[in-house]
Structure formats: C-alpha cells, structure tokens
Amino acid sequence: MFNRMKTVVTFAAGAVAGLMLAACLTVQGSRPGAFGGEALILPLMGLLLYVGYEAGRLATLAQAEQRRRRRRAGPPYRVEPGDE
C-alpha cells in the first residue's frame, strides 16, 4: 500500500514539474532573448530533488534506528529471571 502511494505521489510530482517546465519554456520563448525568473526553475528543480533525496535517506536511517531499538528492547512480555 505504501509503495503504491509513494509511486503515485512521485508520478504526480514529476508530471507537475514537467508542466511547470513547459510553462516556463513557453514564457521564455515568447521573449526576445531576455531571461526572467523562469530561468531559475531548473536549478530549483535540482535543489528540490536533492532535498527530497536527503529527506528520504534521513527517514530510512530513522526507521532503521527505531527497528534496532525495538529489537534490542525485546518483547514487552519478556520475564526476567528472578521476577517470577
């Protein structure tokens, strides 16, 4: 379920980014050689990809740490010797 949702969100983000790039290129093409703010879209897209990659990496590390802590703690019903 989570992987399907992640795929759908990633596809939607890519489609919106492509539409934004197409709109920016249309605006830039209508001007006679003068670049405006639309020239910043490509570096911004690269920055967003990098930030998303790093956020995913941090989330993966946090999940691994949680799994490690849960494994180390053991099950909640564990009876220690002498507590019987």
C-alpha positions, 0 to 999 in steps of 0.5 A: 500500500505504501509503495503504491502511494509513494509511486503515485505521489512521485508520478504526480510530482514529476508530471507537475514539474514537467508542466511547470517546465513547459510553462516556463519554456513557453514564457521564455520563448515568447521573449526576445532573448531576455531571461526572467525568473523562469530561468531559475526553475531548473536549478530549483528543480535540482535543489528540490530533488536533492532535498527530497533525496536527503529527506528520504535517506534521513527517514530510512536511517530513522526507521532503521534506528527505531527497528534496532531499538525495538529489537534490542528492547525485546518483547514487552512480555519478556520475564526476567529471571528472578521476577517470577 
